[in-house]
Amino acid sequence: AESLSNQMILDKDPVIRYGACFCIALAYVGTSQNAAIKRLLHISVSDVHDDVRRAAVMSLGFVMCNQPDQLPGVVKLLSESYNPHV
């Protein structure tokens, strides 16, 4: 899943990048793995397409579903930024 998601996230098509976020989410669901969280946070602030950014934030919920008390702290800074799509 790692190599596939790496290829997908570099694609020009935002629909493919959107799918890459959920590919990461489903590959690491419930693991709270730092590398997956870091990648999703990077996508959520750096992608040019709002839907991809939103998918990255939603995917954080999948990755961290076993530790829901820690998720608000992770996305706190994202919630303070002015981007209604995220």
C-alpha positions as CSV (number, residue, x, y, z in Angstrom):
1,A,0.0,0.0,0.0
2,E,2.9,2.3,0.7
3,S,4.3,2.4,-2.9
4,L,0.8,2.7,-4.4
5,S,-0.2,5.6,-2.1
6,N,3.1,7.3,-2.9
7,Q,2.4,7.1,-6.6
8,M,-1.2,8.2,-6.2
9,I,-0.3,11.3,-4.0
10,L,2.0,12.6,-6.7
11,D,-0.6,12.4,-9.5
12,K,-1.8,15.5,-11.1
13,D,-5.5,14.5,-10.9
14,P,-7.0,15.6,-7.6
15,V,-9.4,12.6,-7.7
16,I,-6.4,10.2,-7.6
17,R,-4.9,12.2,-4.7
18,Y,-8.2,12.1,-2.9
19,G,-8.2,8.3,-3.2
20,A,-4.6,8.3,-2.0
21,C,-5.7,9.8,1.3
22,F,-8.3,7.0,1.8
23,C,-5.7,4.4,0.7
24,I,-3.5,5.6,3.6
25,A,-6.4,5.7,5.9
26,L,-7.5,2.1,5.2
27,A,-4.0,0.8,5.2
28,Y,-3.3,2.2,8.7
29,V,-6.8,2.3,10.2
30,G,-6.7,2.2,14.0
31,T,-2.9,2.1,14.2
32,S,-2.1,5.8,15.1
33,Q,1.1,5.3,13.2
34,N,3.2,8.5,13.2
35,A,4.4,8.2,9.6
36,A,0.8,8.0,8.3
37,I,-0.3,10.9,10.5
38,K,2.6,13.0,9.4
39,R,1.8,12.3,5.7
40,L,-1.9,13.1,6.1
41,L,-1.1,16.3,8.0
42,H,1.3,17.4,5.3
43,I,-1.3,16.7,2.6
44,S,-4.0,18.6,4.6
45,V,-1.9,21.8,4.5
46,S,-0.1,21.5,1.3
47,D,-2.4,20.2,-1.4
48,V,-3.9,22.8,-3.7
49,H,-7.3,21.1,-4.0
50,D,-9.7,21.6,-1.1
51,D,-11.4,18.2,-1.5
52,V,-8.0,16.5,-1.2
53,R,-7.2,18.5,1.9
54,R,-10.6,17.5,3.4
55,A,-10.0,13.9,2.6
56,A,-6.7,14.0,4.4
57,V,-8.3,15.4,7.6
58,M,-11.1,12.8,7.4
59,S,-8.4,10.1,7.0
60,L,-6.8,11.2,10.2
61,G,-9.9,10.1,11.9
62,F,-9.6,6.6,10.5
63,V,-5.9,6.3,11.4
64,M,-6.5,7.5,15.0
65,C,-9.9,5.9,15.6
66,N,-8.5,3.8,18.5
67,Q,-7.3,6.9,20.3
68,P,-10.1,9.5,19.8
69,D,-9.0,11.6,22.7
70,Q,-5.7,12.5,21.0
71,L,-7.3,13.5,17.6
72,P,-8.5,17.0,18.7
73,G,-4.9,17.9,19.7
74,V,-3.6,16.8,16.3
75,V,-6.1,18.8,14.3
76,K,-6.3,21.8,16.6
77,L,-4.1,24.0,14.4
78,L,-6.0,22.9,11.3
79,S,-9.2,24.0,12.8
80,E,-7.8,27.5,13.6
81,S,-6.8,28.1,10.0
82,Y,-9.3,29.8,7.8
83,N,-10.3,27.2,5.3
84,P,-13.9,26.3,5.5
85,H,-13.3,23.2,3.4
86,V,-11.0,21.6,5.9
